[in-house]
Amino acid sequence: MSDFPTTARVVIIGGGVVGTSSLYHLAKAGWTDCVLLEKNELTAGSTWHAAGNCPSFSTSWAIMNMQRYSLSLYRTLADEVDYPMNYHVTGSIRLGHSKERVMEFERARSMGRYQGMNLEMMQVSDLKDRYPFLETHDLAGALYDPDDGDIDPAQLTQALAKGARQMGARIERFCPATGVSRENGEWIVHTDKGDIRSEYVVNAAGYYAQRVGEWFKPYGGRTVPMAVMSHQFFLTEEIPELKEWSLENGKLPLLRDVDSSYYLRQEKYGLNLGPYERNCKAHWVTPDDPMPDDFSFQLFPDDLERLEWYIEDAMARVPLLGTGGVGRNINGPIPYAPDGLPLIGPMPGVPNAFEACVFTFGITQGGGAGKVLAEWVTEGQTEWDMWAVDPRRYTDYTDQDYCNQKAIEVYGHEYAMHFPHHEWPAGRDKKLSPVHDRVVEMGGVMGAYNGWERANWFAQPGDDTSEETTQTWGRSGPWEQRVREECEAVRDTAGLLDLPGFSRYRLKGPGAAEFLRVLCAGGIPKVGRIGLLYFADMRGRIVTEMSAMRLDEDDFFLITAAAAQWHDFEWLQKHRPSDAAFTLTDATRDFSCQILTGPKSRDILSSLTSADLTQPWLSHQSAQIGDTWVQLVRVSFAGELGWEVHSQIADTAVAFDALWQAGQPHGMKPFGMYALNSLRLEKGYRAWKGDLSTDYSLLEGGLDRFIKLDKPQDFPGKAALLNEKQQGVRKRFVTMTVEANGCDAPYMSTVWHDGKVVGETTSGGWGYRVNKSIALGMVRTDLSTPGTELVVDIFGQMCRATVQKDEPLWDPQNERLRA
């Protein structure tokens, strides 16, 4: 009689390091009735040929959390499950060739310190003490990470598998999943050995994740956004000089020359060189190179010619490398998502299905990924905000062409610095506004927002709009004067911003108002009004913010950030009762929007429409501009008198042209996203997934006026917020002005007081109306009093900051908004 499992709480498809870590962490959470399916032997995909490097370095807060957790787990895992592992914690040195790179290191060091890691900056003169074989003459600085090293990927996977089995979870090897179906709210996972019924399914299929993802399309799924790249590294033969040094001193630290784009690691008494070359190659993307049904434990043919420049550069940096012949070359498949970060979390559009796949650095992220995935499945929420890796961050623009272009771009710039004003050129123009050409003609320098092209700023003839100018952490650049002029136009006359891509949902039918009332933390607007709604998870933490435009008793338009389109729709869908009489539809593609704002905006509109423009702030009305229907909404993220002018896509060009023509006699200018960001900072308006994230509660976020703890409805998070209020809120949202020296505070800059870290910035920038550098952030409650002097670490520069009153820096009484 077969003992093949026919039921499970969770089925995981894929037996690499991430799949086994997910199983281990589910079992650790008490969910032992889980099964992992692997079509071959464990590690058969990318895991077996991975180099096994274990950095903690990242400039993403979420990724750093995940990697830090992994390294902590790996230190104790061998003893915990009694499975020996080769894990060498050698430390690593990251080399910087430029001032900008050293600034990036300072930023990562500060973030790492905040997370409890001991990253340290190194002087060039000290490098040879730690790495005697290094040429240092052209370096600007370096970063040392004592926790970095390398681990044997196969041993790590087997240790996680053993730990999962010890707790009662099942692993079925040589058992390929062949498809899924759904019956009575349960998943049926099909295999050649039989079917398994389960509550949840996890796609952890590595470079086969897209193929597995196709099975879920009949149940609301989409094509998994990914491509497969070929990554090569080679191992030299034994180098006598290295052996002699190592026997006396131990293993060399891992070396990363990030500006040249490779890592160099000691392997026994030889060296392992792994470049990320610009002239890289994607595989299985053309009809004459189809993805095989099974590529277990296989490699691509050697292609060392691609690496020639990198090998020569590395030999110049560490001449010792040139003395060892090539012992072995590894050229294997590695999956890449369009931004190089993995997919961990709910599978978009599909009930009770999750993704833990497309890992480019699966070994160092595997431990943390398993923890995060297990939290998603068992609790429906994660300890840290994980939007950086949430599969819902990509929506309907990620066709295969986009994925291929971005994978090649990201791979070739694996160690790139992500400057605040730099836009990556690959995979652009996927979603265009109806007036895109007009905006570009006006000088719009474009940026991509959830695939939508929007103007960041407007260049004048002669302005340098080259990519090179944007490769700076500084505030200054060709855009700076133009952004100032745009902000001043909004302040003094009027500005017009074409804003395609707002996410919008129609919620209509009996019970719609009550549904919103129960789900959000505060009240809902009256008919004819618009208001901000905040939604919390069960811990009272900020899930999202939506603007609710109430058209009738049970008829709402909900508007939210472009990037939040799939995330927020799923949040509403998940909570919608199965027997609800109201409908919820995504209308994002049906409408577009212009923002008309500034003291002359009423004069401009009055020449175009007979609508009642005396209606107060936070009101809305249907109106005509000529023969064109628009919805006029009396709000302004810029903090001036203004309207959002919403129109149907077919009518947007007519509305835009009419507004533009009417604005010319008043000196109206077009303005872009950089100006809008500056204007919203001066008003203290929060941005989603920067200032508003699940890392913070609604109370910590300073959103008290949007919370009704005394309302009769038990909204999600109400009990947690009541408890937090009683215990005392530990952190508070503040606006700070900063004596910044050429650079404004980026996300997650540490805030200091009396030599201790007391908080972090959540966004920052220059306020052109108040002529100050502004940082929004979270600080210890006792330090949130106006006038408190703090210090913000901006790229290693300790800059004085002052906590401001809990009101906007610009127009604190909102007189201009309400004019």
N, C-alpha and C positions, 0 to 999 in steps of 0.2 A: 504493500500500500504506500502510495506517494505521500511524503510529508510536505509537498510544495504548498506554500501558504496561499490560501484562497481569499483571505481578507487581511486588511491592514488599515491602520489609521492614516498612515502616509506612505506613499510609494515614491521613492527617489529614483530617477532614471539617470544613471551615469556613475561610474565608480572610480573617478579620479580623486584628487585630494579634497576638492570642494564637496563632492557628493558624500564621501566618507565622513568629512567633518560635519556636514549637515546631519547625517545619521547619528553621529556621536553626540552632538549637541541636543538633538531631539530626545535621545535616550536620557541624557543628563537632566533634561527638563521633566523627566518622568513619562515621556511618551515612548515607551519601549516597544509598542506594537507597530513597528515601522519596518519596511522592507526596502532594501536597495537592490536595484537590478543593474548588472553590468554584462554587456554582451560578450566580453572576452574576460581576461584576467583584470583585476584591479590595476589601475595606473596605465591602461593600454592606450590612452589618448595622448594629450600633451604632457601629462604628469611624468611619465617614465623618462622622457628625454629632456625634461626641464633642467636648467642649470642649478636650481635650488638656492638662489641667493635670497637673503632675508633682510632687506632694508626696512627701517621704520620711517625713513624720510618720505615726506609728501608735503605739498602745499595745499592739499585738501584736508580739512579738519576731519571729515568722515573717514577718509581712507587712512589717515594717520591713526585714528582711534582703532580701526580694524587691524592694521598692521601691528600696532603696539600690543594689542590683545593677543595676536598670533604668537609673537615672540615670547610673551609671558607664558602662554600655554605650552610652547615647545620646550621651554626650559624644564618643565616638570613632568611632561607627558610620558617619557620613557619609564620613569620610576612608577608613575601612577598605574600604567597598564602592564608593566613588566615586559617591555619590548625594547631592546637596545637600539639606539639610533646614533648615527654619526651626525652630530650637530656641533659645528665649530663656530663659536662666537669670537671672531677675530677683530671686530671693529672695522670701520671703513673710513676712507678718506675720499671726499668729493672735491675735485679740483675746479677752481674758478679762474677763467682767463680775463674777466672783465669786472668793472665796478658793479655793473648790473647783476652779474651772477653772484657776487659777494652779498649784494643786498638781498637777493632771493634766499641765500643761505641764512642770513640774519633773520629773515622772516620765519623760515622753517625752524630755526633754533629756538626762537621765542615761542612758537606754537608747541614745539616738542617739550620745552621746559614746563609749559603750562600743563601738559599731559603727564608730567613726571619723568620725562626722559632727559638724559644728560648729554644732549648734543652740544658740541663746543666749537667755536671758531678757532682756526689755527693760523698762526703767522707762517708765511712762506719759509722764513728762515728756520722754522722748527720741523719742516716736513721730513727732511732727511733723517732726523732722529727716529722717526717712526717708519720710514720707508727709504732705506739707504740707496736703493737702486734708481731713484727718481731724478729726472732732470727738472729743475724748478725755475730756470732763469726767466721764463715769460709768464709766470703765474701772478694773479692778483690776490689770491687768498684760497682758503680751503675750509671745509667743514668736516669735523670728526664725529662719527657716531659709534660709541662704544658697544652698542647692542647689535650691530650689524654682523652678518656672517653668512654661513651656508649650511644647508641641511640636506640629507639624502632624501629625495622626494618619495622614492618607493618605500623606504623604511617609515617615513612620516605617515604615508597613506595606510600602511599595514598596522601601524600603532593605533591610528584613529579607528580603523576597522576592528581591531582587537578590543579596544575600549568599548565600542558600540556593542559588539557581540557579548562582552562580559555583562553588560547591563540588560541584555535580552533582545536586542534588535537583530534583524535577519539580513544576511547578504546572500544574494543568489548570483553566482558568477556563471559565465557562459550561458546567460539567459537573456537574449536580447528582447527588449520591449518592441512590439511590432505595430502598436497603435493604441488609441484610447477611444472609449465611447462613454456615454453618460446615461444613467437610468435612475429614476426616482431620487434625484439629487445626489447620487454617488458616482464616482468615477469607476470605470472598469478598464484596467490596464491589461492589454492583451500581450501574451508571450507564447512562444512555441511550446512551453511546458504547461500552459493553462492560463486562465484569467485570474486577476486579483482585484477584488472590490475594495475601494478605499474612499476615505472622506476627502483626502487631499493628494495632489500630485505635484512633484517638483521636477522641473527640467534642469538637470545638472549635467547635460550631455556634452559639455565642452565644445569642440569644433563641429560636433553634430547637432548642436542646439537648434539651429535653424530648421534642420530636417525634422527633428522631434516637434518643434513648434508648429509645423504644418498640420499635425494631427489635431491641434486645438482650434483650428480655424472654423470648423462648423459650430463651435460653442462660443464664438465671439472673439477668437484670437486674431493675430496679425502675423506677418512675416517677422521673425526675430531679426532686429537690425544688427548685422555683423558681417564681417568678411574674414577670410583666413589668410594670414601672412606666413611667409617662410622666414624663420629666424635661424641664423647660423651662429655657432660658436665653435672654436677649435681648441684642442688641448695640445700643448707641446710635449715633447719627450722630456725626460728628466734633465734638469740643468744643474750640473755639479756645484756651481757657485751658490745657487739657491739652497741646495741640500745642505751644504756646509754651514751657511748662515742660519738655516732653520733649526738644525740640530742644536745650535747654541741658543737661539732666540725665540723659537716657536714660529708659528705661521704668520706670514705677512698680513697686514690689514687688506681688505678688499679695496681696490682702487677704482674710482669712477671718474673718467675724464668727460664730464657731461657736455662741455662745449665742443669737444671733438666727437662725442656720441659713442662711447663704448665703456664696458667695464673690463677690468683685468683682475683675475683672482688666482691665488695660489691653489693648485690642485696637486696634492702629494708634494713631489719636488719639482713639478713643472708649473706651467701657467695656463690659464683658461682665458681666452680673449673672446668677448661677445659684443660685436658692434651692432648698432641700429643705423643702418646705412640709408642715405637719401635715395639711392638708386635701388630701392627695395622691390620685392616682388610679391604680389598677391597670387594665391593659387585657387583653382577650382572656381574661377569666375568667368570662364569662356566656354562655349560649347565644345571646343576641341580639348578642353581640360576638365572633364566632369568629375565631380566628387565621387570617389569610389564608395561602394556599399560598406566596405570595411577597410580601415587604414590602421588597424591595431598594431602597435609596436613596429611601425614602419617609418621611414625617413624619405625625404626628397634627395635626388642626386646632389652631390657637392657642387657648389657654385662660388668657389673662392675668389674668382675674378672680381665679383661685386664688392669684395671687402678690401681690395688692394690698397686704396688710399688709407683706410682705417688701420690696416696692419702696419703700413709704413709710419703713420703718425704715432701709433702705440710703441713701435720700436724706437722712435726718436725720443719718446717720453720715458720709456724704460728699456734702455739698450740691451739689457739682459734677455729680453724677449727674443731678440734676433739671434741669440746663441743656441736656442732650442729648436730642433726641427719639429714640423707638424706631426703629432702622433695620431690624432684622430679628429675628424670633423663631424659635427652633428648639424643637420639641416632639417628641422622639423616644423610641423604646422602649429601656429599659435593663433587663437581666435582674437579678433579685435572688434570692439564696439566703436561707433563713430567718434567717440571722445577718448577712447583708450581705457575707460573705466568699465568694470563688470556690470552685469545685470543681476541685482539681488532684490527680490521683493515680489509683490503681487503681479501675476501675469496680466497685462492689460486686457480688459474686456471679458475675462474668463473667470467664472466662480471657482473658488477653492483650488486654484492652480497658482503655482509660484515658479519663479526662475532663480537659479543660482548658477549662472553660466557666463560664457564669453569673458573668461579671466585671462588677461594678458600676463599678470603676475600672480598666478594662482597659488604658488607655494607660500609666499610671504603673506598673502591675503586670506589663505584658506581657513586658518583657525578662526579669524574674526568673521569671515563670511558664514561659517557654520553657525556661529553664535547669533548673528543677525538674522539668518534664515529661520533658525529655530524660534526666535522671538516673534518674527512675522507670523509663523504658522500657529504657534501655541497661544500667543497673546494678542495678535492683530496689531502690534505696535512694537517699536524697537527702543532700546535704551538711549541710543544716540540718534540724532536726526540723520537719516541715510538717503536724503534726496539725491545726493551726488551719484548714487548707484541705482536708484529706483528705476525699474524698467519703464515706468510711465513718463519719464522725462523726455522720451521720444514719442512723437505722435505720427501723423499721417504723411510726413514728408520724407521719411527715411527709406526711399526706394533703394534697390540694389546698387544703382549707379552712385547714389549718395554714399552708401556704406563703403563701397569700394574706394571712392575718391578719398573719403575721410580716413579710412584705415591706412592707406598709403601715406597720407599726409602726417597722421599721428605717429605711425611707426618711424618714418624718416625724421621726425622731430620728437622722439620719445622723451628726451631730456630737455625739451624746450621750456623757456620761461613764458608764462602766460601773463603778458603785460595788460594793464587795464584798458588801453586804447587800441590794442591790436586786434584785428579781425582776421581770422584764418581764411585764405581765399578758396579752398576746395569746397565743392558741394554747395555752391551758392545758388541764389535765385530759384529756390524750390517753391516758395509761395510769395506771390507779388500782389501788392495793392492795385486796385483799379487805376490809380494815378501814379504808379511807380515811375513811368517815363517822365512825367512832369516833375516829380520830386528830384530825379537825377538831373534833369535839365536845369533845375534851380541851383544845382551845386551840391545836392545831397550826397554825403559820404556815408555809405550804407553799412548797416550791421545786421546780423541774423538773430532773430528772437523767435524761438520755437519754429524755425524754418521761414518765418516771415521777414521780408526785407523792410527795415525802417531806417530813416535817416538818423545818424548819430549827431552830425553837425553839418552845416552848410558852408562849403568852401567858396571863396571869391576867386576870380581869375588870378593866376599867379601863386595861389597857395600851394604848398607842397603836400600832396595827398599820397605820397609814396608809402609803401609798407615800412620802409626803414625808419621813417620819422616816428612810428608808433612803438618802436622797440625801446621803451623807456618806462621806468616806474614813476617818473616825474609828472607833475601837473602840466608843465609847460610843453608846448608843441604847437604846430600850425593851427590846431583847433582852438587854442586857449582864447585868443582875441575874438574869434568868431562866436564862441559860446558865450563870452561876456556880452557881445552885442545882441545876441539872441535873448539872453536873460533881461537885458536892459529894455529891449523892445517890448517884452511881455510886461515889464514893470511900468513903462512909460506910455506905450500906445497899445499894440496888440501883437500877438503871435499866432501862427497857425501850424499845427502839427498833424500830419497824416499818420494815423495810428491803426494800421490794420492788425487783425489777429487777436483782439480781446477774446477771451473765451466767454461764450454766452450760452445760457441754457434757458429754455422756456419751461416753466413749471405752471401747469394749468389744470384746473378741474376741482371737483369737490374734495375738500380736505387739504388742499395745497398750503393754505395759510397756517393751519394747525400743525402740519408736518414741519414747516420751517420754525414755528414758534417753539416746538418741542426739541428741535435739533440744535438750534443756535443758543448761545449763552445769554443773549439779551432779548430786547423787544424787536418787533418787525415794523416796518414803516406803514403809515396809513396809505390809502389809495391816493395816487397823484404825487406821492413822495418817494424818495430814494434814501436808503440808509445802509450803513456798513453792518454786516453780520459777521460774527466771529464764531468759529466752531472749534471745540476742544475734543481731545481723546479722553479716555476714562481717567487719566492722570491729571486732567485739567490743562494739558499742554496744547499749544497752538497748532491746530491742523491746517486751517486756512482762513482767509478773509474773503468775503464776497460782497459786492454791492447788489442790493436787492431793489429793483425798480418795480413798484407795485402798480399794475395797470387797472386791476379790479380786485374784488374781495378775494378771489382765489385764482389770480392770474399774475404771475411774476416773470420778469426777466432778471436772471442772475448773471452778473458780470464779474469775471475774475481774470487773473494774470494769464498771458498767452501761454506761458510754460505750464500752467496748472490745468490745462484743458482736460486731459484724461484723468489726472489725479483727482480733481474736484468733482468731475462728473461721476466717477466711481464712488466717491465719498457719499454723494447724494443717493446714488443708485443702491448702494449697500444698505442704507438706512430706510429706504422706501419700503413700506409694508407690502407684502406680496399681494394683498387684496385691495391695494390703494385704487381709488377711482380717478385720481389725477394722473396726468401724463408728464413725463420728463424727457425733453428732447434737446440734443446738442445743436444749436443754431449758429455755431461759430463761423461756418463758411457762408452764411446767408447775408451777413451785415458787415459794414466797415464803419469807421469813425474818424471824425476830425475833432481836434481840440482847438477851440477858438477861445483865447484868453487874453486878458489885459484890460485896462480901464476904458479903452475905446470899443470893446467887443460888443456892447449893447448898441452903440451907434451903427456899427457895421451890420449887425443882424437886423436892425430895425429898417434898414433900406431894402431888405430882401424878403421880409415876412410880416404878416399881420398878427403873428402870435403875440400873446401877452408877455412882454419881456420884463414886466414888473413882478412877475411871480417870484417868490423868495428862493433863497439858497436851498438846495436839497429838494427842489420840485422838478417835475418833468411834464412835458406836454407834446402831443402830436402837432405837427405844423407843416406848412408848405413853404418851400423855397422855390418860387416860380410854380411850375407844375409838379414839382418833386416832393414826395412825402419824406419828412425827416422826423426824428424824435429829438427834441431839445431837452437836454438834461443839465440842470443848473448846478454843476459841480466843477471843481478844477483842482487837479493834483498839483498844479503850479502855484496855488495859493493866491490867485487874483480873481477879480470878477471874470466869469467865463462860463462857457457851455461846452458840453460834449454834444456834437452833432452826429447822431447815428443815422445811417441810411442803408437801404438795400444795396447790395453789391452793384446791381445794374445801374443804380442812380448815383453812385458815389462820385463819379467824375463830374457830373452836372453840379452836384452840391459843392464839391471842392472848387470848381472853377468860379462858381457864383460867389463863394466866400472870398476867394483870392482877389477877384476883380473889385468887390465891394470894399476890401481892406486897403487897396492901394492908396486912395486919397488920404487915408489916416496913417500912412507910414507903417503898415503891418509888415512883419517879416516872417518867413518860415523859421521854425525852430525844431531842434532835434532831441534825441534821447539824452544826450549829455546835459543839455540845458534843463530838460525836465528833471533829471536826477538832482541837479544842483538846487532847483526850485523846491523840490519836495523835501530835501534835507533841511532847508531853511524853515520849513513848516513842521518838521519832525514827523512827517508821514512815513510809515513803515513800508518796507519792500518785502515781498513774499520770499521765503527761504533765505533771507539775510537776517533782517530784523524780526521776521515772523517765522518761527520754526518750532518743531517739537522738542528742541533743546530747552524751551522756555515755557512756563505756564502763562495763562492769560494775565494773571496778577503780576508776575515778574515783567511781562511785556508792557505794563502800565496801561492796560486796556480796561481798567475798572469801570469807566463810564459806559462801556459796551456790555457789561455783565449785570444781570439781574438775579442775584442770589436769592431774592425773596419771591421770585415768580413761582407759581404752583407747579409748573412743569419740571420734571427731573431730567434736565438735559445732560448729555454725556459730559462727565468731568465735574458735575456740580458738587458731589460729595467731596471730591478731592480738593476743590477750590475752597469750600467751606472749611475744611480741615486746615488747609494752608493759611487761610486768613486767621484762623484761631491760633495756629502755631507761630505765625509771623512769617512774612515773605522774606526770603534770604537774599534775593537779588532784586534790583529795580532797574527798569529802563531809564536811561538818561540821555539828554543832549549835552554834548561838551563842545566848547570852542577850544581849538588846539593851536599852540604856537608851532605850527608845522613848518619844516624847513624844506620847501620845494616838493615834498610828496605828501599827499593826504593819506589818512589811515585806511589801509585795506581791511577787509573782513578778517576777523579773528586776530587783530593786533592786541597784545596784552596791555592791560591797564594796571598801573602800579601805584602803591601808596606806602610810604615808610618802608621801602625796600621789599615789599611783598606784592605778588600779583593778586589783585582784588576784583578783576573783571576782564572784559574783552569788548572790543568794538564789533559792531554788527554791520556797519557800513560807514563810509566817510567820503568827503569830497569838499570842494571849494564852493562857498556860497557867494555868488557874484552880486547879490543885492546887499548883503551885510558885510561883504569883503572880509570874510573869515574862513579859516579851515574848520569844518564841522565834522564831528564824529558822533554817531549814534551808538549806544552800547549798553551793556549790562554791568552794573557794579554792585558791590556789597551794599545792602540797604542802608547801613549806618553812614555810608559815604555818598549817598544820593542827594544830600541836601544842597540846594543852590549855593554856589560860592566855594564849595569844596575844591581844593587844589589837588589834582592828580597828575600822573605822568603816563603818556602813551608811548609804547615802544614801536616806532615806525621804521622798519628796516634797520634796526639796530641803533637808531637815534632816539634818545630819550627826550620827548617833547612835552612841555608843560601843557596841562589841560585844565579847564575850569568847568565844573558842573553848572548848567544853566537852570533857570526856572522851568517848571513843568508847563511850558507854553511855547508856542512857536517863536523862533528868533525874529522872523519877519511877520509884521502885522499881527502881534500877539492876541489882539482882541477880534481878529477876523473881520475888521471893518471893511477892508477892501473886497474880501470874498462876498460879503453880504450887500455890497453897495447897490 
